[in-house]
Structures are given as C-alpha cells and as structure tokens.
Amino acid sequence: EVPFSPKPLGAYLKDNYQDRYINVGFGFGEGSYRGIDPYSRKVGTFQAEPAYRGTYEHFLQSVNKPLLLLDLRNRPLAKETQWLHEVHDIRTVGAMKNGKEFTQTTLTKEFDLF
C-alpha cells in the first residue's frame, strides 16, 4: 500500500535542491503505463488515452522521432516557438491513476526539459 500525499514529489525536490532542480517532464502518444489504482491502492497497468489533436503529445508525436528532448529553459517567444508558450492539453499521469489523463498547461511555464 502506498501512502497518500497531496504534495507532488517535484515540490519536495524543488524545496531541497532549489536553483539546482531541473523539472523534466515526459509525454507519450499511446500505450500503457504502470500506476497505483486509486481504489485498491495497488500497482497495476493501465491503458492510456490516445493523445488527441491539440495536445502537446499529439504535436510531438507528429514529428515522427522515437525520442525527443526539448530544452525549454530561456526559450524565446518567436513565431516558430509560440505553441510552446500557449496553453494546450497535456497528459498528467503520475504515480496515481486518475480519471482524467489530460489537463491544460503551458509547457514553458511547467517544465525545464520535456
């Protein structure tokens, strides 16, 4: 059984490492993932909702690269990078499976690397 904490793991790391902390996000377009079932509190495998048009994952999947790393630190606002500074849906699965996998965020405000 996994104990519940309302504070995300990244917040503990940021508190501890401060300016040395780099927030690395990850995404994927389709597949499955391991997580904690919110009812049984046991680890299980869950089928992911496919990334849909308008999500960061869908756009990045269209690049057709198996692995991709974006350095979002000090990314200037330009015509080519504007979408990184806009609000789009992003998958937010963590340790705990939740009913809604996508939520809105701005990639450059949320992560240093993605």
Helices and strands as residue ranges (DSSP letters): H 9-17, G 18-20, E 32-36, E 43-47, H 56-61, G 82-85, E 87-91, E 102-106, H 107-110
